Amino acid sequence: ARNLAARPDVARFEALEQRIDAVHRLLFARTAEPDEIALGMKFVGTQEGAAAEVSPQLTRWQEYLQALLLSNEFVFVD
């Protein structure tokens, strides 16, 4: 999750919506649906939630990325 968050093709976006979409394109080879963007923003928080530490190990943004990496869509191929 840390390495994914640090990738230049993800980290270059300042807007959280754009970062969420970039991650979906990278992990799932598709754009993020509007409800996925809304859910991601709610999870991370819209006011500097991506940079605020919520645990000693991961930021809130990194926790969101970890959840995507553990999703069924990422793990299984149909």
NUKOLTI-983497 format. One record per residue (C-alpha): residue in one letter; chain; y, z, x. Coordinates in steps of 0.05 Angstrom, whole numbers. Layout:
residues N
+----+----+--------+--------+--------+
! aa ! ch !      Y !      Z !      X !
+----+----+--------+--------+--------+
!  A !  A !      Y !      Z !      X !
...
+----+----+--------+--------+--------+
//
This chain:
residues 78
+----+----+--------+--------+--------+
! aa ! ch !      Y !      Z !      X !
+----+----+--------+--------+--------+
!  A !  A !      0 !      0 !      0 !
!  R !  A !     48 !     15 !     58 !
!  N !  A !     33 !    -51 !     91 !
!  L !  A !     42 !    -89 !     26 !
!  A !  A !    109 !    -54 !     13 !
!  A !  A !    132 !    -73 !     83 !
!  R !  A !    114 !   -147 !     78 !
!  P !  A !    177 !   -189 !     87 !
!  D !  A !    160 !   -233 !     27 !
!  V !  A !    160 !   -171 !    -17 !
!  A !  A !    212 !   -126 !     18 !
!  R !  A !    266 !   -181 !     19 !
!  F !  A !    280 !   -172 !    -55 !
!  E !  A !    330 !   -118 !    -73 !
!  A !  A !    319 !   -121 !   -148 !
!  L !  A !    257 !    -83 !   -170 !
!  E !  A !    240 !   -137 !   -221 !
!  Q !  A !    237 !   -189 !   -166 !
!  R !  A !    194 !   -145 !   -122 !
!  I !  A !    145 !   -132 !   -179 !
!  D !  A !    140 !   -207 !   -192 !
!  A !  A !    131 !   -222 !   -118 !
!  V !  A !     74 !   -172 !   -113 !
!  H !  A !     40 !   -202 !   -175 !
!  R !  A !     46 !   -271 !   -145 !
!  L !  A !     15 !   -247 !    -80 !
!  L !  A !    -41 !   -204 !   -108 !
!  F !  A !    -59 !   -241 !   -172 !
!  A !  A !    -34 !   -312 !   -158 !
!  R !  A !      8 !   -311 !   -221 !
!  T !  A !     77 !   -288 !   -245 !
!  A !  A !     84 !   -220 !   -275 !
!  E !  A !     87 !   -216 !   -351 !
!  P !  A !    149 !   -184 !   -381 !
!  D !  A !    109 !   -124 !   -404 !
!  E !  A !     81 !   -115 !   -333 !
!  I !  A !    151 !   -116 !   -304 !
!  A !  A !    174 !    -65 !   -355 !
!  L !  A !    114 !    -20 !   -341 !
!  G !  A !    125 !    -26 !   -266 !
!  M !  A !    198 !     -8 !   -273 !
!  K !  A !    180 !     51 !   -316 !
!  F !  A !    129 !     75 !   -265 !
!  V !  A !    174 !     67 !   -205 !
!  G !  A !    239 !     85 !   -239 !
!  T !  A !    302 !     43 !   -238 !
!  Q !  A !    349 !     89 !   -199 !
!  E !  A !    326 !     86 !   -127 !
!  G !  A !    256 !    107 !   -148 !
!  A !  A !    227 !     58 !    -98 !
!  A !  A !    257 !     96 !    -40 !
!  A !  A !    249 !    168 !    -65 !
!  E !  A !    190 !    205 !    -38 !
!  V !  A !    146 !    237 !    -91 !
!  S !  A !     90 !    258 !    -44 !
!  P !  A !     85 !    269 !     30 !
!  Q !  A !     40 !    208 !     37 !
!  L !  A !     70 !    152 !     -8 !
!  T !  A !    135 !    134 !    -41 !
!  R !  A !    135 !    119 !   -115 !
!  W !  A !    138 !     44 !   -100 !
!  Q !  A !     77 !     51 !    -54 !
!  E !  A !     40 !     89 !   -108 !
!  Y !  A !     53 !     32 !   -156 !
!  L !  A !     27 !    -18 !   -105 !
!  Q !  A !    -35 !     25 !    -94 !
!  A !  A !    -48 !     24 !   -170 !
!  L !  A !    -44 !    -52 !   -169 !
!  L !  A !    -92 !    -56 !   -110 !
!  L !  A !   -141 !    -13 !   -150 !
!  S !  A !   -135 !    -54 !   -214 !
!  N !  A !   -195 !    -93 !   -241 !
!  E !  A !   -155 !   -158 !   -236 !
!  F !  A !   -148 !   -150 !   -161 !
!  V !  A !   -219 !   -126 !   -148 !
!  F !  A !   -261 !   -173 !   -192 !
!  V !  A !   -261 !   -249 !   -196 !
!  D !  A !   -277 !   -280 !   -263 !
+----+----+--------+--------+--------+
//
